[in-house]
Amino acid sequence: MNWDWTKNDLTSLKESLAAVLLEEWGGPRSPLALKYINETIIPDLVSCFSNNADLLTNPTFAEIIQWKLKNQFANPSAVVVDLAKDLLKPAQKIINRPQITDPKEPWRRIFRLWIGDESLPNIAERTGYPLDYLDLLVLRLKKLKAYTANTRISLLECQQHTELREFGFEQLSFLYQFQTAVAGEPLYKERLILEQVIWDLGMPFQVQDLVTLLEMIHTHEGDLDEDSLIEAFGGDQRGNLYSCVIDGLISLHYILKNKAGKLTLSEKSAQTIAGYLLPKLGEQLKRAISIHDFESAKGILLGQNEAVLIRLIDWTLRELNQEQAYKILSGIYKLVSRRVDLYLLKVFADMPMAFDQLMKCFADNDSLIRARACEALGHIGNKAAVFSLVQLLRDPVVGVKEMAAQALGNMGAVPAVKELLRVAEDYGESITVRERARVAVRKIESRSGEGFPNEK
Amino acid sequence: MRNKRLEVDEFNAQRQEVLKQWPTGEGVNLEEVFTYHKTMPREKVFAEVLAKAKAEGRTLAQPRAGVALINDHIEMLKYLQDEGGADLLPTTIDSLTRQNRYQEAEKAIEESKIAGHSMLTGFPAINYGVVACRKVIESVNLPCQVRHSTLDARLLVEITLAGGFTDFEGGGISYNIPYAKNVSLEETISNWQYVDRLVGLYEEHGVRINREPFGPLTGTLVPPCISHSVVIIEALLAAEQGVRNISLGYGQCGNLIQDIAAVRSLIELGEEYLALFNYKGIMLTSVFHQWMGGFPQDESQAFGVVSWGAATAAFAKANKVIVKTPHEAIGIPTKEANAAGIKATKQVLSMLQDQIFPDTPELLREKDLIKLETRAIVNKVLELGDGDIALGTVRGFKAGVIDIPFAPSRFNAGKILPVRDSYGAVRLLDHGNLPLGKESLDFHRERIAERGKAEGREPSFQMVVDDIYAIGKGRLVGRPR
């Protein structure tokens, strides 16, 4: 069955909405207002109704239209319930698409986009829902989160709370379940993101199918072209569907095609799929480490997409002891990319055994590496780094000098005070460096319990 | 359709039908009711409290509130009285009662009892009846007003006044044009003549009942001359039926000078027109509604809006201010939020009690402009009605000489388009068929052109929309960012 709206349907809807707004109901009728109704309000409603064609009888969608009329199109709040009803009636008659009457469905769609890091204005544009409504929904989620933070409050207990009760039971229970699932259900966020991708593709595809497809691309990243991938999924049998899905994913920038026509994951898809890959990859890593095969472990890390690798680095910190983690992570430093190196330096800040590695970074040509190393050493607090850090107060790059000063302050380096005071009083120096130097001196002073005569 | 006091026979015939609309109507016995009211302490009679505040130059604070279950309603009113420090109390009626759907209201009361909280947007006074209304009144120490927006409020006024309420909001125009899409003014003016006649009857039996036309109308950039015209017309219609205590309402626009000028001119204009028709001995008081449009969702920002309304009411020396809450943008306010709104308002009222906003040239010019424009509209309405304000109102709306912006009614021309000037005062971008003089129109045009120039854009409907939502976004004038 073809569920798309025909051109005739849209014309007919436009005429019906105009009849409701301009004949059946009163309202502004000045020439400027009529122009706005015809050129802005009606096209917007037509677009919103056609984008939500399966929600035309949904009670939450009706409420959203009321919000739209009140908060977007200047209708007094006293009339929006009836006006929305009258506007939805012709659309319901014109469209023959199966309807989803579950009141939670529009919220599901909103939060599926929201959890995928879409901004609220983007969600408003994509769904046609008013921004104020989205704002309120997110505000309510935050209120619920604050109320239930660090407690095991049940939904029924939330329902007894005067302010939360105002959300209405359906919305409160939706938000409660959503928040509970995000906090405790593994891969819930990832699943919602993939559901949204499938929704955007508009194809009969399951989340697990998409996961398998993306895993396959990840495993053979940069090796497979579209044809060989389709072949891998059963050739002609489901080939058309996979071909359409791959084209769709490319147009959504969810997968990328390099110059040689080979497929790779995008940053976003790699981040999403990482959650599904971690258990398997983690298992492989553990196996390699259990037999002290650190080369294989290193190989596993180096075989990953960058976004997946960063998630895997986090995994090693959580699941392995510090020594093991440092051994395999230090092995991949300078072997992947600058982004991964910077991330590793951040991770090394919690590993005292990384001291020598970090000290070597001071000689790096990359100022961000030098700055990140200063930061990490400041965190570790080993005073053997003081002399080098003092030298870095004369680094040509402001960012490095800032971090060196901050690190000296953090480690309470009394011998650095003189040099820090020099920097603080040097009017030729950047304001931010001088400020960091002043803060560092204050920190050292408070830690050592002494005052320094030259400090102003 | 005439502005003429209802004949006794006509009123009684109607009354018999009205009281049959729902079984609780049978509980109204006027002779008993008059006796009941006469035993009520003066401090619980709205008009008495308003008269005292007027004499003392004080501004009283009143919230809006109403829930389905009577005990919860009483508890909430007591909370607003004791914790919030309200000077006057409301009872907001639920939306089903407002549409005369009493059967459904009955069902919702039962559902509320099962749920343990309100499943209605207000207090279903008709379903509860006279005795229950008296329980509400007797549970509190302050006067109570009925607030609703009912097109046909004849049974509601019968039951609530018999139940001890001493103030009744609304009017045949102000509760029709801003709320209904297809109800004629003939019908609602006639229904409200009944309401006013009943109040007149109470007055004739020595019972003071205050009436309050609803001034804010659509709450959407309503120029003062429009809301003034409507409430003055409703005051004249009420006075004809024997009403003797009338509060004229006005909804805050946001510009301090314009709002003060509006409140100060309102009573002067009201007295002028009542005198013109020789209605004597009528007490007029003013009601200032804090901002009726969209509120910021952030509570602190909302408190800013509430407090600005309080400051304006205090400087304008309004006799009463209707208080908003920090939860306006979020939903139906809790009693705590309602009390917080009252407290914030009363703090400002108290601080400004002894301060006087001087008659600056700008204020006087604004006041003169509002008077000039209101007179132009009301006089034209009278002219169209051949001296009869009821007939003139029907004809005036048809001709668009009185026209409420953004009203959903098909009986409203909808030709005017308001917009703010650079200072936030509401002006007319399109005056439609309003019978305003050249002086007024030039002034509006100049002020709007000044804003257009400052913003580098032609005044348009988008500018109007920007203004409507500006306060919700933390500003008064909807300037492009």
Interface residues (C-beta under 8 A of the other chain):
Chain A: E24 W25 G26 G27 P28 R29 S30 P31 L32 A33 K35 Y36 T40 K70 N71 F73 A74 N75 P76 S77 A78 V79 D82 L83 D132 D135 L136 L139 T162 E163 R165 E166 F167
Chain B: H117 S149 P178 Y179 K181 T218 G219 T220 G294 Q297 A329 I330 G331 I332 T334 K335 E336 P405 F406 A407 P408 S409 R410 F411 N412 A413 G414 K415 I416 L417 L429 D430 G432 S460 F461 Q462 V464 V465 I468 Y469 G472
